Amino acid sequence: MEKIKTIFERNWEGNRKVIDKLAVTDFDFSNAVATEKVDGTNVRITVRNHILVRLEKRRNPTKSEKEKGIIEPWYTDANPADNADKYIFEAASHTDLSDVPDGEWNAEAFGEKIQGNPLNIKGHFLFIFSLKSWREKITFDNVPIEFNELKKWLKEQKSLIGSDCGIEGIVWHNEATSEMCKIKVKDFE
């Protein structure tokens, strides 16, 4: 799994926040769809005949793995007997898969006991952002890409799936090339 690029450069020498310099100069925003970045825990599900047959969670490399050149995260099997995975299994069990085709799908687990529940949701669910039909539910139109306009715009948006809360950020999806880029509210000073 490759990390999604942030659209602006970062101030690596200072506070690590974004600066007013586009980092994805070759990204085609005119043919991209802007969606809400769902604030939760990244997972991957495998579905067969509308039934969950495998649940994996994202694993980031450790400091020592990064020193060895392993920089990209990957997925590892979630364990139903592990308390740390309890709520992602609950999220998966509460998610309707009746419109999900067979395959492996990237999703975000969110809810009351996941990442502090920034979406103010009761219960636990998955949002399958790798499915176009699901992404359409969280699409924003006319998202600015200019630094100051985007900074202001992000703070004013309400979540399309959360309960009376703001958004974490935006992910742009170029469906022709499968390229993506993102920005989070907290990326700005």
N, C-alpha and C positions, 0 to 999 in steps of 0.2 A: 504494500500500500504506500502510495506516495503522498506526502503532506501537501495540503493545498497552499499555494502561494498567497501571501498577503499582497494586495495591490500596490501598496506604497513601500518604499524603502524604510528601514528602521535606523534609529540613532544608536548604533551598537556601542559607540564610545560613551554615551550618556545614559539616559533613562530607558532606552530600548523601545521607546514609543515611535510611532510612524512620523515621517517627515514629508513635506510637500514635494515628493519626487516619485513618479510612477515607477513601480518595479516590474510591471508586466507590460512592457511597451509593445509586445507583439500580440497581446490578447485582443480578440475581436468582440468588444462590448456591444456593437450594433447587432450582433447575432447571438447574444447571450441572454439568458433568462435570469433575473435576480430573485433569489428566494431568501426567506428568513433562515438564518443559521440557528438551528434548534439547539438549545442549551441543555446538554445532558451528558451521557456516556456513550461513546461510539462503540457499536457492536456490528457483527455480521451474522445474518441468519441464512440458513439453508432451508428451502421450502420444497416439498414434494407433495403434489396433489392437495395443495392448500393446507398442509400440515407442517409445523416446525419440526425438522429432524436434526438440526444442529444449531447451537448458539455459541458464538465466539465473541470475545472481548478484545479490545485494542490493547496492545502491549507496546509501550515505548521502550527504546533501548536505555539501559542503565548508563551511568557515567563511564564505567570501564568499557562497556560495549561501544560507546561513542568514541572513546580513545582508540579503539581498534578499527574505526571507520564505519561502524554500523550506525547509520543516522536515521533511517526510515523506520517507522513503526510497523508492526505486523499484528495479525490476529492469533490468539491462542484459545483453545477450548475453554468455555466457562464451565464451572463445576457446580452442579445443583446441590452438592453437600457442603459447599464453601459459603459461609455467611456473607463474605464479600460479594458474592454473585447472586445472592438471594433476590434482590430487587430487580435485577435485569431479567431473571427468569420469570418473576411476577409480571414485569412489563410485557415480556413475550407472550405469556399466557393470557393477558388481557387485550391482546391486539388481534383484531379481525383480519385473517389472512385469506378470506374468501375471494378477494380480487387480486391476489398475489400469485404470479405465475411461478412455475418451477424454476429454481435457480438459487444463486447466492446473491444476497442483497445487503447493502450497507444501510445501517439504520442508526438512530439515536434513541437510547433508552432514557426516559425522563419520568419524573414524578416526585411524590412526597419525600422519599428517602434517597433520592439520587441527586448528588451535587448541590445540596441545599435547596432544591426545588425552586429555582429562580422563575419558573413558569407558573407557580402557584396552582398546581394541578392536584386534584384529589386522586389517589390511586397511582398506578404505574402503567406506562404504555410505551410502545415503540412508534417511531415515525420513520418510515422507510424512504429516506431521501434519494436513494438511487433509482427509485421508480418514478418515471416521468408523471404518471397519473397522480401520484402523491405529491410531487413537487408543485404541481399546479395549484394545490390547496394553500400553498404558502408563498405565492408569487407576488412580488411588488412591482408596480409599473413606475416608469420614469424615475428610477433611482439615479441620482447624480453621481458622477465619478470625479468631479473636481474636488480637491482636498477640503477646502473650507465649507463648500456646500454639502458635501457628504457628511462631514463631522456634525454639522447642525442638523441635517436630515435624520441621521441615525438616532439622535437623542429624542426626536419627536415621534418616533414610530411605536406603535403598540403591536404586541405579538399577535399573530393570526391563529395561534393554537393555545397560547397561554391565557391565564385568567387575570385580566387587569394588570398587565406588566409590559415593560418595554421589551425590545428585541436584543439578543446578544450581538447580532451583526447580520451581514448579508453574504451569501455565496452566489457568485455568478457562474452559470453553467452554459458552456457553448456546446449545444447538443450535436452539432455537426462534427466537432473535433474531440469531444469528451473532455476538453480542457476546463479547468475551474480556477477561480481565484476568490479571495475572501477579504473581509474587513470586519473587525469587531469594534463595538463602541469603546471598549477599554484600550484599544490600540492607540487612541488619541490621548494627548495630555489633558 
